[in-house]
Amino acid sequence: MKPVISTVTLNAALDHTIYFSRFFPGQLNRVEQDRLDPAGKGINVAKVLKALGHEVTVTGFLGKNNLIHFEKCFAANDITDRFIKVEGSTRVNMKVVDGSNGEVTEINFSGVTCRPEDLAALEQEIALLAGQQGVFVFAGSLPQGVPADIYGKYITKLRQAGCKVFLDTSGQAMEEGIKAKPYAIKPNIHELSQMAGRSLDSKEALQQVINELLAGGIEQVTVSLGSKGAMIASREGMWLAEPPQVEVKSTVGAGDSMVAGLVSGEVRGLPLPDRIRLATATAVAAVMQPGTQACSMTDVEKVMAAVKVTRQ
């Protein structure tokens, strides 16, 4: 029986991606094309996991006033919805795409405000899902009214229940979460540098920080390096995955796709080099899609053979 996969999105969003042939700041700009995608990091991960052939459950917080977009998305993708519905509207984040240079300008709002009873309801929901002893993904920022150590508290309880937790966040939420020793983390190089408090420009400096995290009790560390690929490490060793060059349509959601690939590799029991190959190919396939549209397994398989993986 395959482990149950659950993603937790505390600060969901509707991504409104707006396309211009060329964007002129401070001037009148006419929209050429736009799309509205239910998103938030955990939801993005769930959509990609479903596209990769996995059953997935989503939970977290959604505002009651604009549920329809999310409900349609979950129904269309056959994703199990266990979200806690709170007062207000889920935030709408803007993605401005300049077609002349591929540059994406993101404008993110702060999100819903959660009350103590909302937090209690989510804790109960996570406890129910933990009874299935599966894999959890905690991803994204924290909305208003949520304590900075919330990921850490959930991770501690889930570890005690025999669950594996993948954590993908940043700042204080990541620092507090790491204290609880999640199974795996996936910062990008800038987030890891900020967390370490020092530059990670050299491979040696990066490897040192990764080894410190492994020594601290985290079992798997993946660092996304942007167009340079990704580094993955565990006690088994360390590997670098280098992606092929492709036409980039949107970088939004690439990191979430990488997390989905890592979780897919975990559930399938793939060796670490094959996990990072799958995760990198999933991220590459994602940037070839517009907006936060999920790639397909066919897209991923086309890219996988072109991903170069070397032991470090």
N, C-alpha and C positions, 0 to 999 in steps of 0.2 A: 504493500500500500504506500503510495507517494505521500510525503509530508504535506500537510495543509499549509498554504502560503497566505499570509495576511499582511497587507500594507496599512500603515497608520499615517494619515495626513491630518495634522492638527490645524494647518493653515492653508486650506484648499483655496483655489482661485479659478476664475474663468479667464483664460488667456485670450485677449483680443489682439490678434496679429494683423497689423495694417501695412500694406505694401505700397511703396512708391518707386517709380523708375529712378527718381532722384529726390532726396529729401533736403529741403532748405530750411535750416533752423531760423526762427524769427520771421518767417515769411508765410504767406498762404500756400498750403500744399493740398493738392487734390488726390484723394485715395484712389488707387487703381484697382485694388483687390483687398479683401479682408476675410478673416475667418475667426470663429469663436470656438475655442476648445476647452472643455472641462479639464482642469489641470490641478496643479499642486504636485509636489514631487512624488508623494506616495501614489497618487492616482496615475501619474505618468508611468511609474514603475509597473503598476497593475495592468495598464493597457498593453504595455510591451510584453509582460509575462504571458498575458492571454494570447497575444499574437504569436508567442513562441510555443504555445500549446499547453499551457498550464492552467489549472483551475485556481482562481484567486478570490480572496475576500477583501473588501476595503472597509476601513472604519476611520474614525476621527471626528471632526466637526464640520457641519455644513449649515449655512444660514437658511432659515425656513422660507425667506422671501423670493429666492430664485433657484429653487430645487430642480425645476423642470429640466434644465440643461444637463444636470448630472444624472437624473433618473433616466433620461433618454439614452445617455452615453452608457450607463451600466447595463441597461436592458439590451442595447444593440450589441454590446460586447460580451454579454452573458457573464457579467461580473457580479458577485454576491455583495449586496449593499447592506452594511451593518453600521452606517454612519449615525452619529448622534446629531439630531437636528436642533439647532439653537436659534435664539431670537436674532432677527436682522438678516442681512444679505451677505452671501459669500462675496469676497472682494473680486473686482475685475482688474486684472493687470494688463497693461498695454505693452505691446512689442512693436516698435516702429522699425520696419525693414527698408533700408536704403538700397535699391537695386543696382545703383551705380558702383557700389563698392562692397556690397554684402554686409555692411555694418548693421548691427541690431541694437537699438536703444530700448532699454527696458524701464518701465515705470511701474513700480510695485506699491500697492497699498498695504496697510497694516493688518487688515482682516477683521473677523468678528471678535466680539468680546465674550469670553466664557465665564460663566458663573460657577460657584462651588458645586451646585447640583449637576451642571454639565460635566464637570471633571469627574464627579462620583459615578455618573452614568457611563462614561467612557471606561473608567477603571473596571467597572463590572463587566462591560462588554469584552474588554481585553482578557479578563480572567476566564470568561466563558470560552473564548477562542484558544486560550492557553491550555485548556483541558484537552485539546486535540494534539498537543505536543508537536507543533509544526515549526515553520520558519516565519519570522516576523521581519518586516522592514519598517523602520522608523525614519521618515525622511522629511526634510524641510524645516522652515522657521517656525517660531512659536507665535500664536496669536495673543492678543491682549488678555490679561487675566490668568495666564498660564505661567506657573513658576519655572524658573530656568533649569531646575533640576528634575523636571518631570520625566524626561527620557531616562535618566539614571534610575529613578524609582521604578519605572516599568521594566527596565532591563533587569534589575535585580530580581524582581518577582518572576519574570519569564525564565531567567536562568534557573531559578529554583524549581520551576515547573518542567524543566528539561527541554526548553525551546532554544533555538538559535536565533540571535538578533543581528540584523545588518543595520548599521547606523550611518545615515548620510545627512549631516547637518553642518553647521559652522558656528563660530564664535563661542559664547558662553554655553549654549546648548550642547555643543560638541564636547567642550571641556568637562562639563558636568556628566555627560553621558559616558565618556571614556572611563571615568572613575568607577563605574559599575561593571566594566569589562565586558562590553558586547562581544559577540563572536567575531564580527567583522566590521570594519569601517572603510569608507571610500571618500576621503577628502580630495580636493584638487590640490595642485602644488602651492597655490596661493593661500588656501585655507590652512594647509599643513604648516607653511612657513609662519603664518600669523600665530598659529597655536604653539609652535616651537619657540617663537620669539627670536628667530634668526633667519638669515638668508639660506636658501637651499639651492643655490645656483649650481653647485657641483654635485656629481653623482655620489661622491663620498659623503657629503653632508646629508643628502637625501637618505642614503642607505643607513646612516647612523641614527637618524630620527625614526625610521621604520623599525630598526632593530630595538630601539628603546621602547616603542609601543608594543612590540611582540614580547619583550621581556616583562612588560607591565601587565601581561595577562590577556591581551587581545590575540586571537588565534590567526586572523587573516587581515592584512592591510593592503589595500589597493589605492594607489595615488594616480589620479588622472593627470596627464601632462599636456592636455590640449592636443594640438595637431601632431605632437611628438609621440602620442600613444599613452601607454599606462604601465606602471610598475606594480607587480603583485608579489606578496611575500607571506610566508608562514614559516613554521619551524622546518618545513621540508626544503626551503630554499627561496630564491628570489629570481623573478623573470621579468624581462622587458618585452612589451608587445608594441611593434611599430606598424601603424596603419598604412594602407595604400592612399594615394592621392585621389580624391574624388571631387565632383562638383558639389559645393556646399550650398544648400537651399535655406537651412536654418540650423543654428547651433543650439537653439532652445530645446531642452530635454535630452541632450546628448549624454549628460552625466547620469540622468535617470535611466536611460537605456542601458548604460554600462552596468548600473546596479542590477537591473533586471537580468542582464546576461550573467552576472556573477551568481545571482540567486538560482537561475536556471541551471548553471553549471554545478552548483552545490546540490540541488535536488536530484540531478542526473548522476551525481557521484563522479564527475569528471576529475581527472588529475589537474593540479594547479595550472600547468602550462596550457591545457586545453580550456580551462575556465577563462583565463585572461584572453585567449584567442577569441572565444565566443563573445565575451564581454566587449572587447574592442571592436569586433565585427558588428555587434549590435549597435554600438555607439556610432560607428561609421555609417551604417545603414540608416540610422536616425537622422543624421545631418543631411542626408540626401532627400528627406521628406520635408514638405512645407509645414510651417507652424509646429504644433506638438503632436502631429499625426504619427501614430505608431507604425513602425516598419513591420514587415512580414518575415516569417522564417525563411521564405524564398529569397528575400533581399539579403538576409544575414548570411545564408549559405553561399551566395554569390561572392560575398566579400571575404569569407573566412580563409580561403586558400591564399589570399593575397596579404594576410596579416603575418608579419615576421615575428616569431617569438624566440628569444635567446636567453639562456641562463646567465645571470650576473654574478 
